[in-house]
Amino acid sequence: MALLDDMADELAQMALADEARSGDDKIVANVGEILGSSSQTLQEAYNTAIRVRRAEKRAKELLTKRLQEQKLKSAKDS
């Protein structure tokens, strides 16, 4: 259901942004608990969105680091 995924992803983005801003690493879990008390389906979609967004961030960081290293190596070789 697109509505469910959209809502879950929006909440995940908001929670991750709050976590980054505040340093409160419990906010993501707290939101998940609130969702679970009313809708297990939305909680599961939210948890999936959190995992996907965190995985995407780690992958982008790795690829960015590799690109920077390759540029440095190319600059040294020139």
Phi and psi restraints in degrees (value plus and minus 20) as a CYANA .aco file:
   2 ALA   PHI     -83.1   -43.1
   2 ALA   PSI     -59.6   -19.6
   3 LEU   PHI     -80.7   -40.7
   3 LEU   PSI     -65.1   -25.1
   4 LEU   PHI     -80.0   -40.0
   4 LEU   PSI     -68.7   -28.7
   5 ASP   PHI     -84.4   -44.4
   5 ASP   PSI     -59.8   -19.8
   6 ASP   PHI     -83.6   -43.6
   6 ASP   PSI     -65.3   -25.3
   7 MET   PHI     -83.6   -43.6
   7 MET   PSI     -65.4   -25.4
   8 ALA   PHI     -82.8   -42.8
   8 ALA   PSI     -62.8   -22.8
   9 ASP   PHI     -87.3   -47.3
   9 ASP   PSI     -59.8   -19.8
  10 GLU   PHI     -82.4   -42.4
  10 GLU   PSI     -63.6   -23.6
  11 LEU   PHI     -84.6   -44.6
  11 LEU   PSI     -59.9   -19.9
  12 ALA   PHI     -82.6   -42.6
  12 ALA   PSI     -64.6   -24.6
  13 GLN   PHI     -82.0   -42.0
  13 GLN   PSI     -62.0   -22.0
  14 MET   PHI     -84.9   -44.9
  14 MET   PSI     -63.5   -23.5
  15 ALA   PHI     -86.4   -46.4
  15 ALA   PSI     -62.6   -22.6
  16 LEU   PHI     -86.0   -46.0
  16 LEU   PSI     -57.1   -17.1
  17 ALA   PHI     -86.0   -46.0
  17 ALA   PSI     -61.2   -21.2
  18 ASP   PHI     -83.6   -43.6
  18 ASP   PSI     -62.5   -22.5
  19 GLU   PHI     -79.7   -39.7
  19 GLU   PSI     -64.6   -24.6
  20 ALA   PHI     -85.9   -45.9
  20 ALA   PSI     -60.5   -20.5
  21 ARG   PHI     -90.8   -50.8
  21 ARG   PSI     -66.1   -26.1
  22 SER   PHI    -113.3   -73.3
  22 SER   PSI     -42.5    -2.5
  23 GLY   PHI      59.9    99.9
  23 GLY   PSI     -15.9    24.1
  24 ASP   PHI    -103.1   -63.1
  24 ASP   PSI      80.0   120.0
  25 ASP   PHI     -97.0   -57.0
  25 ASP   PSI     -21.6    18.4
  26 LYS   PHI    -113.7   -73.7
  26 LYS   PSI     -30.8     9.2
  27 ILE   PHI     -81.5   -41.5
  27 ILE   PSI     -59.1   -19.1
  28 VAL   PHI     -81.9   -41.9
  28 VAL   PSI     -65.4   -25.4
  29 ALA   PHI     -87.7   -47.7
  29 ALA   PSI     -58.7   -18.7
  30 ASN   PHI     -82.6   -42.6
  30 ASN   PSI     -63.3   -23.3
  31 VAL   PHI     -83.3   -43.3
  31 VAL   PSI     -62.3   -22.3
  32 GLY   PHI     -79.4   -39.4
  32 GLY   PSI     -60.4   -20.4
  33 GLU   PHI     -85.0   -45.0
  33 GLU   PSI     -62.2   -22.2
  34 ILE   PHI     -81.2   -41.2
  34 ILE   PSI     -64.8   -24.8
  35 LEU   PHI     -82.8   -42.8
  35 LEU   PSI     -62.1   -22.1
  36 GLY   PHI     -84.2   -44.2
  36 GLY   PSI     -47.9    -7.9
  37 SER   PHI     -92.4   -52.4
  37 SER   PSI     -38.8     1.2
  38 SER   PHI    -134.6   -94.6
  38 SER   PSI     -56.1   -16.1
  39 SER   PHI    -169.2  -129.2
  39 SER   PSI      83.0   123.0
  40 GLN   PHI     -83.7   -43.7
  40 GLN   PSI     -53.7   -13.7
  41 THR   PHI     -83.6   -43.6
  41 THR   PSI     -65.8   -25.8
  42 LEU   PHI     -86.8   -46.8
  42 LEU   PSI     -57.5   -17.5
  43 GLN   PHI     -80.9   -40.9
  43 GLN   PSI     -64.0   -24.0
  44 GLU   PHI     -84.9   -44.9
  44 GLU   PSI     -60.9   -20.9
  45 ALA   PHI     -85.7   -45.7
  45 ALA   PSI     -60.0   -20.0
  46 TYR   PHI     -82.3   -42.3
  46 TYR   PSI     -68.0   -28.0
  47 ASN   PHI     -80.9   -40.9
  47 ASN   PSI     -58.2   -18.2
  48 THR   PHI     -84.7   -44.7
  48 THR   PSI     -64.1   -24.1
  49 ALA   PHI     -81.9   -41.9
  49 ALA   PSI     -59.2   -19.2
  50 ILE   PHI     -81.4   -41.4
  50 ILE   PSI     -68.8   -28.8
  51 ARG   PHI     -81.9   -41.9
  51 ARG   PSI     -63.1   -23.1
  52 VAL   PHI     -84.3   -44.3
  52 VAL   PSI     -65.2   -25.2
  53 ARG   PHI     -84.7   -44.7
  53 ARG   PSI     -60.4   -20.4
  54 ARG   PHI     -87.0   -47.0
  54 ARG   PSI     -60.4   -20.4
  55 ALA   PHI     -84.1   -44.1
  55 ALA   PSI     -62.2   -22.2
  56 GLU   PHI     -80.9   -40.9
  56 GLU   PSI     -63.2   -23.2
  57 LYS   PHI     -81.7   -41.7
  57 LYS   PSI     -65.3   -25.3
  58 ARG   PHI     -83.6   -43.6
  58 ARG   PSI     -61.0   -21.0
  59 ALA   PHI     -84.9   -44.9
  59 ALA   PSI     -63.4   -23.4
  60 LYS   PHI     -84.3   -44.3
  60 LYS   PSI     -59.3   -19.3
  61 GLU   PHI     -82.3   -42.3
  61 GLU   PSI     -63.1   -23.1
  62 LEU   PHI     -82.6   -42.6
  62 LEU   PSI     -66.9   -26.9
  63 LEU   PHI     -86.6   -46.6
  63 LEU   PSI     -57.6   -17.6
  64 THR   PHI     -84.8   -44.8
  64 THR   PSI     -63.2   -23.2
  65 LYS   PHI     -81.6   -41.6
  65 LYS   PSI     -63.9   -23.9
  66 ARG   PHI     -83.6   -43.6
  66 ARG   PSI     -60.0   -20.0
  67 LEU   PHI     -83.9   -43.9
  67 LEU   PSI     -62.9   -22.9
  68 GLN   PHI     -82.7   -42.7
  68 GLN   PSI     -62.2   -22.2
  69 GLU   PHI     -83.7   -43.7
  69 GLU   PSI     -60.8   -20.8
  70 GLN   PHI     -85.7   -45.7
  70 GLN   PSI     -58.4   -18.4
  71 LYS   PHI     -85.6   -45.6
  71 LYS   PSI     -61.3   -21.3
  72 LEU   PHI     -83.0   -43.0
  72 LEU   PSI     -62.3   -22.3
  73 LYS   PHI     -83.5   -43.5
  73 LYS   PSI     -62.1   -22.1
  74 SER   PHI     -83.6   -43.6
  74 SER   PSI     -59.7   -19.7
  75 ALA   PHI     -85.7   -45.7
  75 ALA   PSI     -58.0   -18.0
  76 LYS   PHI     -90.6   -50.6
  76 LYS   PSI     -56.2   -16.2
  77 ASP   PHI     -93.2   -53.2
  77 ASP   PSI     -39.3     0.7
